[in-house]
Amino acid sequence: MEIKNKIIEEISKIYDPEIPVNVYDLGLIYDIKVEGRKAEIKMTLTTPNCPVAESLPKEVKEGAMQVEGIDDVNLELVWDPPWNKDMMSDAAKLELNL
């Protein structure tokens, strides 16, 4: 669990360029599993046409790779369930006045 928390900490440094909230609190990370030295991450974007559809998943993968003890990251971009504002953390909702 400790490595998973370190991955979350790294991912939380990555912000959506259009919304001043990090991708974890925004609810874009659906699942993180760690087995040995490999992490599997399922994430989505706010919309399939998101202008950072190419770069944001790469940033998340690179962030997870920064964690000591992780040698490989398999990042899967998923669209089901579709992202919505209810997936944001309470802190993110407060930040955006929702």
ChimeraX attribute file (.defattr): number of C-alpha atoms within 10 A of each C-alpha:
attribute: neighborCount
match mode: 1-to-1
recipient: residues
	/A:1	8
	/A:2	8
	/A:3	19
	/A:4	17
	/A:5	12
	/A:6	15
	/A:7	24
	/A:8	20
	/A:9	15
	/A:10	18
	/A:11	22
	/A:12	17
	/A:13	14
	/A:14	16
	/A:15	18
	/A:16	16
	/A:17	12
	/A:18	9
	/A:19	12
	/A:20	12
	/A:21	22
	/A:22	17
	/A:23	26
	/A:24	24
	/A:25	19
	/A:26	26
	/A:27	21
	/A:28	22
	/A:29	21
	/A:30	17
	/A:31	10
	/A:32	16
	/A:33	15
	/A:34	16
	/A:35	10
	/A:36	11
	/A:37	12
	/A:38	16
	/A:39	22
	/A:40	17
	/A:41	21
	/A:42	17
	/A:43	22
	/A:44	22
	/A:45	24
	/A:46	17
	/A:47	12
	/A:48	13
	/A:49	8
	/A:50	11
	/A:51	12
	/A:52	14
	/A:53	15
	/A:54	9
	/A:55	9
	/A:56	19
	/A:57	19
	/A:58	13
	/A:59	15
	/A:60	25
	/A:61	20
	/A:62	15
	/A:63	19
	/A:64	28
	/A:65	18
	/A:66	14
	/A:67	17
	/A:68	11
	/A:69	12
	/A:70	18
	/A:71	13
	/A:72	15
	/A:73	19
	/A:74	14
	/A:75	17
	/A:76	15
	/A:77	16
	/A:78	16
	/A:79	14
	/A:80	9
	/A:81	8
	/A:82	13
	/A:83	21
	/A:84	13
	/A:85	12
	/A:86	11
	/A:87	17
	/A:88	18
	/A:89	15
	/A:90	13
	/A:91	13
	/A:92	21
	/A:93	16
	/A:94	10
	/A:95	12
	/A:96	11
	/A:97	7
	/A:98	10
